Amino acid sequence: MTIAVGSTSYVNAIKGTEFEGMSIQMMAAMVMLEVGATKKKEAENKIAEMKGQNDRAKALNNLLDRMNAEMGKYTKDEDSDKSGRASILSKYHKEAKALGIDTSNWVGTDIKIGENTITPGIPKSAEQWRAISSSIQHMAENCNSDNQTQMVKLQDFMGQYNSFVSGASDQIKNANQILQGLAKN
C-alpha cells in the first residue's frame, strides 16, 4: 500500500483500499460512522438484554401471584395447612426451577408408584412460605434493579453513537468546505 500526501488535508491515494482517493476528512467520517454503527449494535444488544430481564421479572411476579392466590386458603400452621402449602409448592416446582429459583427445599424425594413418579412436598409452615415468597419477590426486584443499571449503560452507548455520528457529520462538512475553497481558487 502506498500513501501519497498532497497536502495536510488531502490524501491523493491509499491504493488498494476503499479509501483510495479520499480526503482525510472523508476517511475520518467513514471510520466514525463505522464506530457509531458498532455502538448502535451494542445499544441494541443492551435493549435485548433488558427486555429479557424485564420478561423474567414479569414471569417471577406472575408465578408468585398465582402461588399467593392458592396459598391464601392456608392461613394456619396445622398439619392440613402445611400439607396444602407443600402441595402448591410441588405443583409449581418445575416452573419455579425453570426461572432459576432454588427449589431444593420445596419438595421431597421422588417416589415411584407403578409407572408414575410423584414428588411429594415437604410440609411448610406459614413462616417458611413467607420466606419462599419473599425470596421470589426479591429475585423479581433484582431484575428490575439490574435493568436500571443497564439503562445507564444503554444511555452511554447511545451517547457514544450520537457523538460519532455528529463527528462524522462535522468531518463531512469540513471536507465540503475544503472542496468549496478549492473550487473557488
N, C-alpha and C positions, 0 to 999 in steps of 0.2 A: 504494500500500500504506500502510495506517495501522497504527500500533502504539499501543495504549493500555496503559499500565502501571498495574496496580492496587496492586502492592507490589513490593518488591525481589526477590521470589522467584516472581512470577507475572505473566505477560503475558496480558492479557484477550483480545487478538486480534491476529493478523497476518493480516488479511483477504486472501483470495485465494491462500493458500498451504496446504500440508498441515499447517502448524504452527498454524493458526487455533485459538485457544482452549487451546493447550497451555501448560504451565508451562515456565519457563526450564530447569528440570532435565530435563524430558522432551525438550525440543528438543536440549539438550546430549547427552542419551543417544542420540538418533537420529543426530546428527552423528557421535558417537563410533562408533556401530555401522557407519555408512557408511564411515568411515575405516578401521575394523577390517576390513571386508569387502575394501577395496582392498588392505590389507596382506596379507590371506589370499590374494588373487589373485596378488599379487607373489610370495608364497612358492610358490604352485602353479607359476607360470612358472619360478621358480628350480629347482624339483624337476624339471620337464620338461627344462630346460637341462642339469642334472646328469645326468639319465638319458641324454641324447644324448651327452654326453662319456663316460659310462661305456660306452655301446654302441660308441663309436668306439675306445676303449681296447681293448675286447674284440676288435673286428674287426682292429685292428692286431696284437694279440698272436696271434690266430688265423692271420693271414696269415704272420707271422714263424715261427710253429711249423710250418706246412705247408712253408714255404720251407726252414727248417732241416732238416726231415726229408728233403727231397730233396737238399739240399746236402751232407749227411753222407757221401755216397759220393765226393765230390770233395775229397780231402784234400791233393793235391799241386798244385804250380804248373806242371805240364806242360801242353802245349797242349790235350790232350784234356780235362783237368780244367777249364781256363779256358773252353773252349768249352761244356762241360757246365754250368758256372755261368751262362754267358751265356744258354744255352737256358732255364734255370729262370727267370732274370730276365725274359726275353721272355715266358714263359708267364704270369707274374704281373704283368706290366707294367700292363695296363689296370685290374686290381683295385687295385693299389697307387696308381695315379694317381687313381682314384675316391675313395680315402681321404685324398687331399691330400698324398701323398708325392711329393717331387721325384724324378722318374724320368728326368730328362733325360740322365743318364749311364749309364742301364741298357741302352739299345738303340741300334742304328744307324739309318740311313735306310731307310725303306720301299722294298722292291724289288717291282716289278710283274712277275709272271711269268704271261703269258696273262691270264686273268681273276682270278687270285689275287694278293693283296698279302701279302707276308711282311715281318715286321720282325725282322731278324736281331739277335742280341745282340752286344754288344761283349765280346770275351774279358776275363774278370776274374780277377785274382789272388786268392789266399786273403785277402790283406790288404785288397783292395778290397771283397771280400764282407763281411769283418768290419766295415768302415766303414759299409756299407749296412745291415747287420744292427743295428749299434749305433745308427744314426740312427733306424731304425724303433722300436727299443726305447725310445729317448729320447722319441720322439713319444708313445708309449703312456704313459710315466711322466709326461709333462707333462699329459696328460689327467687322470690320477689326482691330480696335484698341484693342478691347477686346480679339481678337484672339492672338495678340502679347503678352498680359498679360498672357493668358492661355498657351502660348508656354513656358514661363519661368517656370510655374508650371509643365508642362509636362517634361521639362528638369530636374527639381528637382526630380520628381518621377522616371525618368529613371536613374538618378544618384544614387538614393537610391537603386533601383533594382540592378544596377551593383555592388554597394558596398556589398549588402547582398549576392549576388551570389559569388562574389570574396571572401567574408568572409567564406562562406560555403566551397568553394574550399580550402582555407587555412586550415580550420579545418579538412577536409578530408586528406589533405597532412600530417598534424600533427599526425592524428590517424595512418596513414600508417607508418610514421617514428617510432612511438612508437611500433607498431606491428613488424616492421623490427628489432628494437632494442631488443625486447623480443625474437624474433625468433633466433637472433644471440647468445643470452645467453643461 
